[in-house]
């Protein structure tokens, strides 16, 4: 009884699949071609729009590389994304800790010093970079990073 029910179920499945294939084969190709039209955007993308899209894709690629623990490549993608992003604080907050983690103190300090007040970089990293700058006798830059560590975000 179980075998016959299984055979019937298999036969019904093949029959249904076969009928669906016949229905697809019977559709009019001309009707399908008429229904499909080429996508035409209402507005052309501006250069800023293209830069924003490129920055987003580079940043996403960097995140993917970071999760795969390919940190050097991730940093390179983040940096490229930052160049196209018009100074995104989100990207900057990823670049600084990663470049510090990779032992690139000068690079990390340069990016940290370019951060605006909206950028949220880990205060621990900023303090470590300030100490690094102090050890290299770059006192004015170190002072700016120390000041960033004491800044309290307005929404907290």
N, C-alpha and C positions, 0 to 999 in steps of 0.2 A: 504494500500500500504506500509506504514512504517513497519507494523507488518510482512508482507510477506518478505520484504527486510531483516529485522532483522533475521527472521527464516532461510532464505537462507544463510546469512552470518554465522550464528551459525552452520548450517549443513556443509558448506564448511570448516569451521575451524575444526570441529570434523573429517571430512573426511581426511583432510590434516594431522592431528595429528595421526589418525589411520594408514594412509599409512606410515608415518614416523616410527611408531612403528614396522610395518611389515618389513620395510627395515632394521631396526636395528636388528630385530630378525633373518633375513636371512643372516647376515654376518657370515663368517666362524670364529669360535672361535680360531681355530689353526692359522689362518693368523694374528689375533690380537696378540696372544701370541708370534708369531715369531717377530712381529714388536716391541714388548716391550722387552727391555733388561735392566738388572740391571746397574745402573750408576756406573761406575768405574772411580774415579778421576785419572788424569794423574800423579799427584804428591801427595804423602801423606802429610797431614798437619803436620807442625813442631809444637813443643811445643809453640813456639812464636806465630804461627798462631792461635793455639787454645786459647792461653791467650788473644790475640787481639779480637777474636770473643766473648769470654766470657766477656771481659771488655765492648765491644760494647753492648752486650745484657743486662748486668747489668746496664749500663749507661742509656739505653733506658727505662728499667724498672723504674729506679730512676726518670727519667723525667716524666713518666706516673704517678707515685705516687706523684710527686711534683704538677702536674696539678690537681690531685685529692685532694690536700691540706693535704696529709699524709706526713708531713715534716720529722718526725722522721724516718719513713721507707725509705723515699727518701734519706735521709742522709746516712743511713746504706748501701743502694744500691750503692750510689756514692762512698762511702769509699771502698766497695768491688771491684768496678770497677777500682778504682785508684790503688789498690794493684795488679791487673792483667794487668794494662795498661802500666807498665814500666814508670810511672811518667808523665802521660798526663797532659798538662797544661790546656786543655779544662775541664777536670774533676775537676782539682784542683780549677779552677775559679768558679766552682759551689759549691764545698765543703765549701770553706772559708766563703762566705756570708751566706750560709744556717746554718752552725754551729754557726756563730756569732748571727744570727737571733734567734736561739734556745737557746741562752744564754750559749753556751759552748765556753767561751773565750779562755781557755787554748788549747782546741782542734783546734779552728780556728787559733790561733797564731802559733801552731805547723805546721799546713799545710801551712800557709802563709809564714813561715820562710823557708819551704822546696821548695818554688816556685823558678823557674829559671827566667832568664830575659825575656823569651818569654811569660811567663804567664801574662795574663791581669786580674788582680784583681782590683775591684773598689777602687780607692784611698781613698774614704771616709771610706770604711770598714778598709782599712789598717791603716788609721789615728786613727780610734776608737780602733783598736787592739793595736796600739803603745801606746795610752793613757792607755789602760788596763794594758799593760806590765809595763809601767812606774809606775802606781799606785801600782803594785805588786813588785816594786824594781828590775825589770828585765831589767836593762838599756841597756845592750849590745844588747839584742834582740829587744828592742824598737827602738834603733838607726837604726838597719837593716831595720825595717819596715818603719821608717820615710824616710830612703834613697830610699826605693822602691816607696814611694808616689811621690818623686820628679823625678823619672826616666821618661824620655819622650820616647815613642816608636819611633823607627826609621822611620816607614812608615808614620808618621803624620807630 
